[in-house]
Amino acid sequence: MADCIWDINIFLMNKGFSQSRNTQTRHEYIHHQSDICIIIDYGICSDEQLLYVDYTSHQNALVHRHDKVYRFLLEQEKTDALKQEINFFLDD
């Protein structure tokens, strides 16, 4: 999974995003010019320590803080599909 995360990290950095926050279940990226936040979830369903209320509270804060917030799930070895999905929303 680390290679997939690295691939998406480079992909988003090439689009002008910078890493904002990383946890064991997600990475967050911010594009400061357009005020877009992208959340890449991975392993979120397998983390028994993650409380739903904490996760949604954090997401609500991001939605309040940024013009647009997109949340995507990174599945093992499916980085090309994720890149296409991200491009679909960013090319809006």
DSSP file (Angstrom, degrees, kcal/mol; ACC not computed):
  #  RESIDUE AA STRUCTURE BP1 BP2  ACC     N-H-->O    O-->H-N    N-H-->O    O-->H-N    TCO  KAPPA ALPHA  PHI   PSI    X-CA   Y-CA   Z-CA
    1    1 A M     >        0   0    0      0, 0.0     4,-2.5     0, 0.0     5,-0.2   0.000 360.0 360.0 360.0 -30.2    0.0    0.0    0.0
    2    2 A A  H  >  +     0   0    0      1,-0.2     4,-2.4     2,-0.2     5,-0.1   0.876 360.0  51.9 -59.4 -37.8    2.9    2.4    0.7
    3    3 A D  H  > S+     0   0    0      2,-0.2     4,-2.3     1,-0.2    -1,-0.2   0.887 109.4  50.1 -65.3 -38.4    3.8    2.4   -3.1
    4    4 A C  H  > S+     0   0    0      2,-0.2     4,-2.3     1,-0.2    -2,-0.2   0.916 111.4  47.7 -65.0 -43.8    0.2    3.3   -3.9
    5    5 A I  H  X S+     0   0    0     -4,-2.5     4,-2.6     1,-0.2    -2,-0.2   0.917 111.6  50.4 -63.9 -43.0    0.1    6.1   -1.4
    6    6 A W  H  X S+     0   0    0     -4,-2.4     4,-2.4    -5,-0.2    -2,-0.2   0.912 109.5  51.7 -60.8 -42.6    3.5    7.4   -2.7
    7    7 A D  H  X S+     0   0    0     -4,-2.3     4,-2.3     1,-0.2    -2,-0.2   0.920 112.6  44.3 -60.8 -46.2    2.2    7.3   -6.3
    8    8 A I  H  X S+     0   0    0     -4,-2.3     4,-2.7     2,-0.2     5,-0.2   0.878 110.4  56.5 -67.2 -37.2   -1.0    9.4   -5.4
    9    9 A N  H  X S+     0   0    0     -4,-2.6     4,-2.3     2,-0.2    -2,-0.2   0.938 110.4  43.1 -58.4 -48.5    1.2   11.7   -3.3
   10   10 A I  H  X S+     0   0    0     -4,-2.4     4,-2.3     2,-0.2    -2,-0.2   0.912 112.4  54.7 -64.0 -43.1    3.4   12.5   -6.3
   11   11 A F  H  X S+     0   0    0     -4,-2.3     4,-0.6     1,-0.2    -2,-0.2   0.923 112.6  41.8 -55.9 -48.4    0.3   12.8   -8.6
   12   12 A L  H ><>S+     0   0    0     -4,-2.7     5,-2.4     1,-0.2     3,-0.7   0.870 111.4  54.5 -72.2 -36.6   -1.4   15.4   -6.3
   13   13 A M  H ><5S+     0   0    0     -4,-2.3     3,-1.6    -5,-0.2    -1,-0.2   0.883 104.3  55.7 -63.7 -36.4    1.8   17.3   -5.7
   14   14 A N  H 3<5S+     0   0    0     -4,-2.3    -1,-0.2     1,-0.3    -2,-0.2   0.700 104.4  54.9 -67.2 -18.7    2.2   17.7   -9.5
   15   15 A K  T <<5S-     0   0    0     -3,-0.7    -1,-0.3    -4,-0.6    -2,-0.2   0.326 129.8 -95.9 -94.4   5.9   -1.2   19.2   -9.5
   16   16 A G  T < 5S+     0   0    0     -3,-1.6    16,-0.4     1,-0.3    17,-0.2   0.552  80.7 134.8  95.1   8.2   -0.2   21.9   -7.0
   17   17 A F      < -     0   0    0     -5,-2.4     2,-0.3    14,-0.2    -1,-0.3  -0.593  37.2-157.7 -88.1 152.1   -1.4   20.2   -3.8
   18   18 A S  E     -A   30   0A   0     12,-2.4    12,-2.8    -2,-0.2     2,-0.2  -0.950  29.5 -98.3-124.5 151.1    0.6   19.9   -0.6
   19   19 A Q  E     +A   29   0A   0     -2,-0.3    10,-0.3    10,-0.2     3,-0.1  -0.444  39.3 174.1 -68.2 137.5    0.2   17.4    2.2
   20   20 A S  E     -     0   0A   0      8,-3.5     2,-0.3     1,-0.3     9,-0.2   0.784  61.6  -5.1-109.0 -49.8   -1.7   18.8    5.0
   21   21 A R  E     -A   28   0A   0      7,-1.0     7,-2.7     2,-0.0     2,-0.4  -0.986  55.4-164.4-153.8 136.9   -2.3   16.0    7.5
   22   22 A N  E     +A   27   0A   0     -2,-0.3     2,-0.2     5,-0.2     5,-0.2  -0.978  13.4 166.8-124.8 138.2   -1.5   12.3    7.5
   23   23 A T        -     0   0    0      3,-3.1     3,-0.1    -2,-0.4    -2,-0.0  -0.712  54.3 -88.9-130.4-173.9   -2.8    9.6    9.8
   24   24 A Q  S    S+     0   0    0     -2,-0.2     3,-0.1     1,-0.2    -2,-0.0   0.642 126.4  34.0 -73.2 -13.1   -2.8    5.8    9.8
   25   25 A T  S    S+     0   0    0      1,-0.2    17,-2.9    19,-0.1     2,-0.3   0.474 122.6  16.7-121.4  -5.0   -6.0    5.8    7.8
   26   26 A R  E     - B   0  41A   0     15,-0.2    -3,-3.1    -3,-0.1     2,-0.4  -0.997  50.5-143.1-162.4 159.6   -5.9    8.8    5.5
   27   27 A H  E     -AB  22  40A   0     13,-2.0    13,-3.0    -2,-0.3     2,-0.4  -0.974  19.5-153.5-122.9 143.7   -3.8   11.6    3.9
   28   28 A E  E     -AB  21  39A   0     -7,-2.7    -8,-3.5    -2,-0.4    -7,-1.0  -0.950   9.2-169.8-120.1 140.8   -5.1   15.1    3.4
   29   29 A Y  E     -AB  19  38A   0      9,-2.5     9,-2.6    -2,-0.4     2,-0.4  -0.962   5.3-156.8-130.1 145.1   -3.9   17.5    0.7
   30   30 A I  E     -AB  18  37A   0    -12,-2.8   -12,-2.4    -2,-0.4     2,-0.7  -0.975  10.4-158.3-124.6 135.3   -4.6   21.2    0.2
   31   31 A H  E  >> - B   0  36A   0      5,-2.7     5,-1.4    -2,-0.4     4,-1.3  -0.934  15.1-166.3-106.7 104.8   -4.5   23.2   -3.0
   32   32 A H  T  45S+     0   0    0     -2,-0.7    -1,-0.1   -16,-0.4   -15,-0.1   0.831  79.2  55.1 -68.4 -34.8   -4.0   26.7   -1.5
   33   33 A Q  T  45S+     0   0    0    -17,-0.2    -1,-0.2     1,-0.2   -17,-0.0   0.920 122.9  26.4 -64.5 -43.3   -4.8   28.7   -4.7
   34   34 A S  T  45S-     0   0    0     -3,-0.1    -1,-0.2     2,-0.1    -2,-0.2   0.454 102.5-127.8-100.2  -1.6   -8.2   27.1   -5.3
   35   35 A D  T  <5 +     0   0    0     -4,-1.3    33,-1.5     1,-0.2    32,-1.1   0.901  54.0 153.0  54.7  46.8   -8.8   26.2   -1.6
   36   36 A I  E   < -Bc  31  68A   0     -5,-1.4    -5,-2.7    31,-0.2     2,-0.4  -0.893  29.8-159.9-106.4 135.6   -9.6   22.6   -2.4
   37   37 A C  E     -Bc  30  69A   0     31,-2.6    33,-2.7    -2,-0.4     2,-0.5  -0.957   3.9-165.3-113.6 132.7   -9.0   19.8    0.2
   38   38 A I  E     -Bc  29  70A   0     -9,-2.6    -9,-2.5    -2,-0.4     2,-0.5  -0.979   2.3-161.8-119.5 129.2   -8.6   16.2   -0.9
   39   39 A I  E     -Bc  28  71A   0     31,-3.2    33,-3.0    -2,-0.5     2,-0.7  -0.941   1.2-163.2-108.4 126.0   -8.9   13.4    1.6
   40   40 A I  E     -Bc  27  72A   0    -13,-3.0   -13,-2.0    -2,-0.5     2,-0.3  -0.935  12.0-161.7-109.5 109.7   -7.5   10.0    0.5
   41   41 A D  E     +Bc  26  73A   0     31,-3.5    33,-3.4    -2,-0.7     2,-0.3  -0.693  18.8 160.6 -90.8 142.2   -8.8    7.2    2.8
   42   42 A Y        +     0   0    0    -17,-2.9    33,-0.1    -2,-0.3    -2,-0.0  -0.919  68.7   9.2-155.6 135.6   -7.2    3.8    3.1
   43   43 A G  S >> S+     0   0    0     -2,-0.3     3,-0.6    31,-0.3     4,-0.6   0.618  81.4 131.6  72.1  10.9   -7.6    1.3    5.8
   44   44 A I  G >4 S+     0   0    0    -19,-0.3     3,-0.6     1,-0.2     6,-0.1   0.856  70.4  50.6 -65.8 -34.3  -10.4    3.3    7.3
   45   45 A C  G 34 S+     0   0    0      1,-0.2    -1,-0.2   -20,-0.1   -20,-0.0   0.683 109.1  51.7 -77.7 -16.8  -12.7    0.3    7.7
   46   46 A S  G <4 S+     0   0    0     -3,-0.6     2,-1.0     1,-0.1    -1,-0.2   0.472  83.1  97.5 -99.1  -1.9  -10.0   -1.8    9.4
   47   47 A D    X<  -     0   0    0     -3,-0.6     3,-0.8    -4,-0.6    -1,-0.1  -0.756  46.4-178.8 -91.7 102.6   -9.1    0.7   12.1
   48   48 A E  T 3  S+     0   0    0     -2,-1.0    -1,-0.2     1,-0.2    -4,-0.0   0.667  79.4  60.9 -74.4 -16.1  -11.0   -0.3   15.2
   49   49 A Q  T 3  S+     0   0    0     -3,-0.1     2,-0.6     2,-0.1    -1,-0.2   0.633  80.6 100.3 -83.9 -14.8   -9.7    2.6   17.2
   50   50 A L    <   -     0   0    0     -3,-0.8     2,-0.5    -6,-0.1     3,-0.0  -0.616  65.2-148.8 -79.2 117.4  -11.2    5.2   14.8
   51   51 A L     >  -     0   0    0     -2,-0.6     4,-2.2     1,-0.1     3,-0.4  -0.735   9.4-140.0 -87.7 130.7  -14.4    6.6   16.3
   52   52 A Y  H  > S+     0   0    0     -2,-0.5     4,-2.8     1,-0.2     5,-0.3   0.876 101.6  55.2 -56.7 -41.4  -17.0    7.6   13.7
   53   53 A V  H  > S+     0   0    0      1,-0.2     4,-1.9     2,-0.2    -1,-0.2   0.878 109.0  47.4 -63.8 -37.6  -17.9   10.8   15.6
   54   54 A D  H  > S+     0   0    0     -3,-0.4     4,-2.1     2,-0.2    -1,-0.2   0.915 112.9  48.9 -68.1 -42.4  -14.3   12.0   15.6
   55   55 A Y  H  X S+     0   0    0     -4,-2.2     4,-2.2     1,-0.2    -2,-0.2   0.933 114.0  44.2 -64.2 -46.5  -13.8   11.3   11.9
   56   56 A T  H  X S+     0   0    0     -4,-2.8     4,-2.7     2,-0.2    -1,-0.2   0.860 110.8  55.1 -69.4 -34.1  -17.0   13.1   10.9
   57   57 A S  H  X S+     0   0    0     -4,-1.9     4,-1.9    -5,-0.3    -1,-0.2   0.918 109.4  47.7 -62.4 -42.3  -16.3   16.0   13.2
   58   58 A H  H  X S+     0   0    0     -4,-2.1     4,-1.9     2,-0.2    -2,-0.2   0.921 112.2  49.3 -64.8 -43.3  -12.9   16.5   11.5
   59   59 A Q  H  X S+     0   0    0     -4,-2.2     4,-2.5     1,-0.2    -2,-0.2   0.906 108.3  53.2 -62.9 -41.1  -14.5   16.2    8.0
   60   60 A N  H  X S+     0   0    0     -4,-2.7     4,-2.0     1,-0.2    -1,-0.2   0.888 107.1  52.4 -60.8 -38.6  -17.1   18.8    8.9
   61   61 A A  H  X S+     0   0    0     -4,-1.9     4,-1.8     2,-0.2    -1,-0.2   0.898 109.5  49.4 -63.9 -40.3  -14.3   21.2   10.1
   62   62 A L  H  X S+     0   0    0     -4,-1.9     4,-2.1     2,-0.2    -2,-0.2   0.910 109.7  51.1 -64.2 -42.2  -12.6   20.7    6.7
   63   63 A V  H  < S+     0   0    0     -4,-2.5    -1,-0.2     1,-0.2    -2,-0.2   0.883 112.0  47.4 -62.5 -38.2  -15.8   21.4    4.8
   64   64 A H  H  < S+     0   0    0     -4,-2.0    -1,-0.2    -5,-0.2    -2,-0.2   0.846 115.3  45.8 -69.1 -34.5  -16.3   24.5    6.8
   65   65 A R  H  < S+     0   0    0     -4,-1.8     2,-0.3    -5,-0.2    -2,-0.2   0.772 110.4  51.6 -83.4 -29.0  -12.7   25.7    6.3
   66   66 A H  S  < S-     0   0    0     -4,-2.1   -30,-0.1    -5,-0.1     3,-0.1  -0.775  73.2-128.6-118.0 155.5  -12.4   25.0    2.5
   67   67 A D  S    S+     0   0    0    -32,-1.1     2,-0.4    -2,-0.3   -31,-0.2   0.897  98.0  14.0 -64.6 -41.2  -14.3   25.9   -0.6
   68   68 A K  E     -c   36   0A   0    -33,-1.5   -31,-2.6   -34,-0.1     2,-0.4  -0.998  63.3-170.7-138.1 141.4  -14.4   22.3   -1.8
   69   69 A V  E     -c   37   0A   0     -2,-0.4     2,-0.4   -33,-0.2   -31,-0.2  -0.994   6.3-172.9-131.9 125.6  -13.6   19.0   -0.1
   70   70 A Y  E     -c   38   0A   0    -33,-2.7   -31,-3.2    -2,-0.4     2,-0.4  -0.946   5.5-161.2-118.1 139.8  -13.4   15.7   -1.9
   71   71 A R  E     +c   39   0A   0     -2,-0.4     2,-0.3   -33,-0.2   -31,-0.2  -0.983  12.7 177.8-124.5 128.7  -13.0   12.4   -0.3
   72   72 A F  E     -c   40   0A   0    -33,-3.0   -31,-3.5    -2,-0.4     2,-0.5  -0.915  24.7-131.0-129.5 153.9  -11.7    9.3   -2.1
   73   73 A L  E     -c   41   0A   0     -2,-0.3     2,-0.8   -33,-0.2   -31,-0.2  -0.920  15.8-148.3-105.1 126.0  -11.0    5.7   -1.1
   74   74 A L        -     0   0    0    -33,-3.4     2,-0.3    -2,-0.5   -31,-0.3  -0.848  16.1-164.6 -94.7 113.1   -7.6    4.3   -2.2
   75   75 A E    >   -     0   0    0     -2,-0.8     3,-2.1     3,-0.2     7,-0.1  -0.723  38.5 -79.2 -95.5 149.0   -8.0    0.6   -2.9
   76   76 A Q  T 3  S-     0   0    0     -2,-0.3    -1,-0.1     1,-0.3   -34,-0.0  -0.166 110.6  -7.1 -49.1 126.5   -4.9   -1.7   -3.1
   77   77 A E  T 3  S+     0   0    0      1,-0.1    -1,-0.3    -3,-0.1     3,-0.2   0.683 103.6 109.3  62.5  22.3   -3.2   -1.4   -6.5
   78   78 A K    <>  +     0   0    0     -3,-2.1     4,-1.8     1,-0.1    -3,-0.2  -0.185  27.9 127.2-119.0  41.5   -6.0    0.8   -8.0
   79   79 A T  H  >  +     0   0    0      1,-0.2     4,-2.7     2,-0.2     5,-0.2   0.853  69.8  57.3 -68.6 -33.7   -4.1    4.1   -8.3
   80   80 A D  H  > S+     0   0    0      1,-0.2     4,-2.1     2,-0.2    -1,-0.2   0.921 107.8  47.4 -63.6 -42.2   -4.9    4.6  -12.0
   81   81 A A  H  > S+     0   0    0      1,-0.2     4,-2.1     2,-0.2    -1,-0.2   0.899 112.5  50.0 -63.9 -40.1   -8.7    4.4  -11.3
   82   82 A L  H  X S+     0   0    0     -4,-1.8     4,-2.7     2,-0.2    -2,-0.2   0.908 108.5  52.2 -65.8 -41.3   -8.3    6.8   -8.4
   83   83 A K  H  X S+     0   0    0     -4,-2.7     4,-2.7     1,-0.2    -1,-0.2   0.909 109.5  49.9 -60.3 -42.1   -6.3    9.3  -10.5
   84   84 A Q  H  X S+     0   0    0     -4,-2.1     4,-2.1     2,-0.2    -1,-0.2   0.911 111.2  49.1 -62.8 -41.7   -9.1    9.2  -13.1
   85   85 A E  H  X S+     0   0    0     -4,-2.1     4,-1.5     2,-0.2    -2,-0.2   0.920 111.7  48.1 -65.3 -43.5  -11.7    9.9  -10.5
   86   86 A I  H  X S+     0   0    0     -4,-2.7     4,-2.5     1,-0.2     5,-0.2   0.935 111.0  51.3 -61.1 -46.6   -9.7   12.8   -9.0
   87   87 A N  H  X S+     0   0    0     -4,-2.7     4,-2.4     1,-0.2    -1,-0.2   0.879 103.9  59.0 -59.3 -38.3   -9.2   14.3  -12.5
   88   88 A F  H  < S+     0   0    0     -4,-2.1    -1,-0.2     1,-0.2    -2,-0.2   0.918 112.9  37.8 -57.0 -44.9  -12.9   14.0  -13.2
   89   89 A F  H >< S+     0   0    0     -4,-1.5     3,-0.9    -3,-0.2    -2,-0.2   0.841 117.2  49.4 -78.8 -34.0  -13.7   16.2  -10.2
   90   90 A L  H 3< S+     0   0    0     -4,-2.5    -2,-0.2     1,-0.2    -1,-0.2   0.798 104.6  58.3 -75.9 -27.4  -10.8   18.6  -10.6
   91   91 A D  T 3<        0   0    0     -4,-2.4    -1,-0.2    -5,-0.2    -2,-0.1   0.343 360.0 360.0 -82.5   8.9  -11.4   19.2  -14.3
   92   92 A D    <         0   0    0     -3,-0.9    -1,-0.2    -5,-0.1    -2,-0.1   0.471 360.0 360.0 -60.2 360.0  -14.9   20.5  -13.3
